[in-house]
Each structure stands twice: as structure tokens, then as C-alpha cells.
Amino acid sequence: MRIYSLITSLFKHQKLWLGLLVFSLSSCSMTPTLQYAGANSAFERYQIADKVSLDELDFVEVHYATNRLIQSPGKLANITDDRGSLTYGASLISIPKATYQTADAKLAFVWGPVGINRNPSKNIFLHDVSTLNPSEFFHEVSHTEKSQNDHALLYVHGYNVTFENAIRIAAQLKHDMGFSGLAFAFSWPSRGNFAQYTVDEANVEWSKVDFIKTVKSICDQTQVKTLDIIAHSMGSRLVTSALINLFNDSPSYRKCLGELVLASPDIDADYFKRDLLPRLSAHHLPITLYSSSKDVALKASKTIHGKYPRAGESGKDITVAKGVETIDTSEVSDSMFGHSDYAETAILIKDLSGLLVEGKRAEQREHLVAVPYQNTELNYWILRHNLTQPLKQ
């Protein structure tokens, strides 16, 4: 299998990698925006071969589609933060067995220490990024093990996320949830820069057509029968609007879609309830929305957008509506800014696994308590460690 050859090739030819390192340092005066095949990666691979055994790592393969600009397409691709054409590829990620605790101290595992010395024995580590032409890509996807290729997960990141970290998070979600199917990531050209919020807003809007093409291609050219989607933050804008366009133009694609998960959606709450949700619900698409009152990023977005509530907020502004199961994660939030709990909080990942792996609805999953919403017949759910502890008023 291709994944086997990738793994073994990464841990051979140490002198070759060191030579590539020296050549890269001596011949390149300017480093691309994101460099996965350059000096840093070569240095890291040289160290890996010396210090890490394959038995110490779990490997996850993530297939990707991206409309980022790619420099030097091919194996070990350089993928930038600018706009490009839709490109497909595959990536290989390792997760350490001994030191890694599922979703505990997740930030340290995902980002690793500052600089080039991320350690695969301690961190989620991106080893390989290859671009594939469409025929190669879909042939490879369609020839994975039969037990895996009929159910797939598609991850779409949010604002301020690099390609590298999007791939890492997709791999981590597959690993931590125990998801046995294929893992895909759609990476749109986020600048990966805190100060570039409005640029990311423009690029996420620009990416709708390519996202629709990606979903169509997965459904048409692979054996995937059920495609679950996790969209985070600003990525939720892309996914919800694009799916509405897809269903309106080609309703038959609805049968290929499974669950839609909106994690901390950075969408105007009123717009979501009035315009987006009814159009999605008309196609009976099951939607789960994870919200939090501790989400600092959404509070900032709310301020930027005229203090109108965001769909991922909870508390007095929680979004509860027919056609969506809203989960308030405020009590269990332990990520740095409350915005990445879906990937950093163990109990939330367990809840995601209950939904996407076990196929359970909210009322069937443990650690969820139903709460009546105001004076309506609707409920939302609170995710809790201790179900017997009284609810906070």
C-alpha cells in the first residue's frame, strides 16, 4: 500500500536528507510562505530517523483538497496561503503512542514547541504532503480497504489556520474519535494570521465553488456512501452556504451526505436561523451545533460585526431552532480561548465519536442533559462531566 511505502521511505537515507538540508540552506535566499519540504522538514526527518521507532507512532493518512496556491507541485508540496486552483493530494501524519493522551493538553500536541524542533515522539507530526492529479487521487481513495471506503469524514477549518495545522487536526480527529473511515480535509486559503480576519472572510466566500466540486467528486468518483462533515468557525459559513447551493442545483447529492457538525460556527445567528437553517432543514440534513459561552474568538467576532450574536455562542444568545441539535459545551471547555474545544476537549471528542462513529443522537449519548429552551417545545443540550450535579442557573 502507498501509506506503507511513505512510512518506510521517511525513515531511510539519513545522509540524503542531510544533504538536501545543506543544499536548501545554501541555495535558497527566500523561504515560501509555508515550507513543508524545505530545510526545517529535512532537518526534522533526519532527526526522526535517529531517535524515533515506528512502533512508537500511530500513522494516519489524510487525503486533501485545497484551493491554496501550490509552489512546486508534486511530492513534498509547498502550499501557500494565497489563492490557487483546486488541487488534490495525500498527507501522512504521526501521533505518538506513549506520551499522547487523547485530547489532553491538545494545544501542545497540535502546535508543538516554537521553532523547527517539533518532536514526533511528543507532537502530532506532519511527515509528508504529496499532490496527486485527480485520476491518481480518486484511484487511490477508491482502492483503500473495503472496510474503510464507504464512510468518510470531511474536515473544514476556520479562520487563522495554516494548511499544515488543518491536516494535523483532521488526522487527530480521526484518531481520537476512533473513526475507521477515510479522512478528508478541505483547506481554503486562510492566511493563518490573526490580523488577516477580513482577508479570510473574502477567501472563505471565494472558496464555495471549489468546496462544492470537492463534495461532488468524493460522492461521484469514490465508493463513499456516507460523507460526514465537521466545519469549524468561519469554515461553517463556507459549508452551510455551499451545501444549500449544492442541494438546490443537484438535490441527488443529499443522499451522499451524513451528519453536518458545526463547531463554534462564526456565523451571524439571526442569519443562520432565518436564512440558512430552513434551507438546510428542507433537505432533512441532520445538524449538530457545538456552542460555548467561553468562546473568546466568537465574542471578538460579535464585537466586529456590530455586536450581533454569533451562532456558536451560548448563554442568553444560544442558538436553538428546529432542525438542529445544539450542544452547550461551556461547562467542559478547557481549550485556551474556548474556540477549539471540538479538538482539544476529551469529553467533547467522545461526544463527537458517539455521533459520528456510533450513530447516536443527542438523547442517546451520555454526558448530555436536555434543557428546555425558554417557553417553547424545543430543547438544547448541556455537555457535562457530572450528570448528578445541579445545573447552574
N, C-alpha and C positions, 0 to 999 in steps of 0.2 A: 504493500500500500504506500501511497505518497507520503502519508504522515510518518511512516516508519523511516523512509529514506531521508526525510527532513531532519528527524531527530538524530539519526546516526551521523549525518553529514555535519551537523553542528558541533559534534564532539571529536572531530578528526582534524588532521592537518593543522596543528597548532602553529607551526612555523609559517605556513601560508597566511594564516590570519594576521600574524605579527608583521609579515611583510606587507600585507595590504594596509595595515595601520601606518607603517612608516611611509609608504607611498602616498597615502591620503594626506598625512600631515605635511609632506614636503611639496605636494603638487597643487594643493587647493588653498587659494587665498581667501575664498568666501564659502561659508557653510550654508546649505539650503535652510529654509525656514524650519523644516523638520527633517532631520537626517537619521534614518534608521540603518543605512548601510555604510555610514562613514566611520570616522575614527573612533567615536565612542563605542559603537556597536562592535567593531572589530576587536577593540581592547577588551570589552566585556566578554566576548566569545572566547578569547584567548584565556582569560581567567577562568571561565566556566569549565573549559576542558581540563584545567588543572585541579579544580577544587570541588566539583560537584559530580556526584554519581547520578546516572539516570534513574536509579532506584529511589533516589530521594525526591523525585519530582513527579507530579501528575501533569500530563500534557493534554491540552485542549486545542482543537483546531477550530478556528472561526473563519467562515467564508464571508467576504465583504463585498459591498457595492459602495462606490464613492463617486461623487462629482467634484472632488477636490482636484486641483491641478497636480499631475504627477510628473516629476522630473526623472528622466532615465527609467522609463518603464521596463518591467521585467523582474527578475528575481531581486530581492532585497530593494524594493522600490523606495524612492524618495517621494514622500507625499506631503504636499504643502498645505497652507491654509487659504489658498486662493481658489477661485472658481475654475473648474475644468470640465471635461466631458465625462459621461458616465463610464466607469471602469469597474471591472470585477477582479477579484483576487482571493487569495487564501493567506492565512497567517497562523503561526504556531506560538502558543503561549504555554509557559510552565507555571505551575503552582506548587510551592514546597509542601511536602507532606508533614515533616516533623515539626516545624515551627509555626505552621499556618493553622489558625483556629478560625473556623467558618465565621466570617463577618465580624470577628472581634478585632479591634484595632485596625479596622479595614483601611482607614486612610493611609496608615503607614505602609500597608501591603501594596495598595494600589499605586501610590506615588513613589514610595521608596525614599531613600535619603537624597539630599540635594547633590547634583553633580552626576558624574558618569559611573559611580561605583555602586549602582544597584546590584544587589546580590541575589541570584536566583534561589539560593538556599533560604532566603528570608523574604523575598518580594515576589509579587506577581510579575512575570518577566516576559516581554515580547522578544522572541528569538528570530522570527522570520516573517517577512512580508513579501509576497510574490504577486505580481499581476498576471492575469490569465486572460486570453481572448475569450469571448463569450462561448464559443463552442467547447473550448477546454474546460471552462468553468462549469458549465452545465453538465458536461460529460462526467466530470469528477464528482459533482454533487449527486448525480443520478446513480453512481456506482459505488456509493458507500454501502455499509452493511444494511441489509433489508430491515433489520430491527430498528434502524435509526431514521431511514429516509422518508417516512410518511408523516412525521410530526416534526415541526421546526419552530424555532424561536427567532424572531427578528427584533433586534435592539436598535433603537434610535436615540441618540444622545441629545443633550440640550446645549445651552449657551456655555461658552468658555471651556470647551472640551477639545483637546487635540485628537488627531486620528489615533495616535498610539494609546491614549487612555480610553478612548471609545472601544477599541479592540480588547483591551485588558478587562474592562468592565463587562463586556459581552461574555468573555471567557469565564470570568469569575461568577457571573450569574448562572451560567450553565452548570458550572462545577458545584456551586453552593446549593443550588436547588435540586441537584441530582437529576437534571434534565437529560434524558438519554437521546433525544433527537438532535438534529442538526442545529447549529448556532450560526445565525447570520447577523451582520451589523450593517446598517446603512449610515455612512458618515458623510454628512453635508459639511460645507466649508466654514465651520466655526473658526474664528480667528484664534481661539484658545487664549484669549487675552481679556482680562477683567474690564479694561477700558473700552472694549470694542462691542458693546452691547447692541448699539444701533446697526452696526455692520452685520452682526449675527442675525438681527431681525430681518434685514434685507436678504441675506443669503438663505435663511430658512424658507422664506417666501419663494425665492427663486428656485428652490430645490423640489418643489411639488411634482413637477413633470417627471423628473428622474426617479423620484420615490415611487410614483405610480408605475413607471416602466419596470422598476425592480420587483414590485409585488406581482405584476403581471407575469414577468419572466419566471419567477420562482414557481408560480402556480401552473404556468403553461409548459415549462421546459424541464421540470424535475418531477419526481414522484411524490412530492409533498402533498398531502391531503388536508392537513390542518396547520395553518400558519398563525401562531400566537405572536402578538406584537407588544413589546414594552417600550413606551415612549416616555422620555424624561423631560421635564421642564419645558423649555422652548421647543423641543422636539415634538411635544404634544400638539402644538399649533400645526406643524407640518403634517403629522399623521392624520389628525382629525379632518382637516380641510381636504387633504389628498384623497382620503378614503371616501368622503362624500362625493367628490368628483368622479372617482372610480366607479362607485355604485350607481351613480346617476347615468354615466355613459355606458357602463358594462355591468349590469346587475348580476350576471352569472358568476362574477368573481367573489361574491359574498360567500358562496359555499366553500371556498378555499380558506376563508378566514375563521379563526377560532376565537380566542379571547383578545380583547384590547385592554391593556393596562396603562393607565395614565398616572405616572408617578410625579407628584409635585407639579402638576401642569401649570405653566406660566401662560395662562390664557385669561382674558377678561371673563370673569364669572358670569356676568349678565349675558354677554355674547354667547358663551358656551351653553347656557341654559335656554336661551331664546332661539338661537340660530343653528348651533352645531348639534346639540344633543337630539333634538327632534328628528333631524335628518338622518343621523346615525341609527337612532332607535327604530325608525321606519323600516330598516333592514334587519331588525332583530339582532343586532350585534351586541353581545354581552360586554359590558364595560365595567371595569373596576377602577376607582379613583382613590389614590392614596393622598391624604391631606395632613397638614400639621399646623398648629398654632406657633410652633417654634421655628418655622422656616424663615430665616433671616433674609435669604435671597428673594423670596416672594414678597416680603414686607418692603424691600427696596424697590422691587418691580411695581408694587402697588403705588408707592410714592411717585415713581417716574411717570406712571400712567394716570395721573390725576386723582390718586387715592381711591380708584375704583378697585374693588376686591378682585383677587385672582382665584381661579378655580381650585388651586391647590391649597388654599388657606382653610383653616378650621376655626373653632371658636364661634363667635357670633356671625362670621361671614362664611361658614361652612356651606359647601355646595351640595345640596341634597335634591334629587329630582327623580322622577320615574324613568327607569331605563338605565340607571347607574347604581352600582353598589359602592357607596362612599365609606372609606375606612379612615378613621381619625387615628393617626399614629403618634399624637403628641406625647402620650404618657410613656412611650417606649423609646422616643427619639434619643439617639446618642451620637449622631454624626456631628461634625464640628459646627455647621451652620444650620442643621436641621433640614437640609435640602437634598441630602443623598442617603436618606435612611433606607431606601429601597435596596441599596447595595452595601450598606455599612452596618445595618442593624440586624442581628441574628434572628430575632423573633419575626421581623418583617419578611426576611427572606424565607423563613419557614412558612409563613402565611402565603407567600407567592408560590412556593412549592405545592402547598395544599391546593391552590387554584390551578396552576398550570401543569403540574405533574400528576396529582391525584384527581383533578377534575371536580373539586368540591366547591360549592357555592358558599357564600359568607355564613349562612346559618348552619352549615355543616362543619366549619373549620373551628378548631379550638383557639382559645385566647381572644375570641371576638365576642363582644357584648352588644346586643341590639339596643339602641336608644331611640325612643320616639322623637320625631322631628316636629317641634312646635305643635300646632294644633292641626296636624294632618295625619293621614294614614301611613305616611312614609316613615321609614327607619333609616338611620345610618348606624355604623358600627365603630366601636372603640376597641383598638388593639391593646391588650393588657397582659402584663406578666402574671398578675394575681387576680383571678376572676372573682374571688370572695371579698376583696377589699371594696368598700363603698365607693361609688362613683363621685368624683369631685363635682361640686355644684358650680 
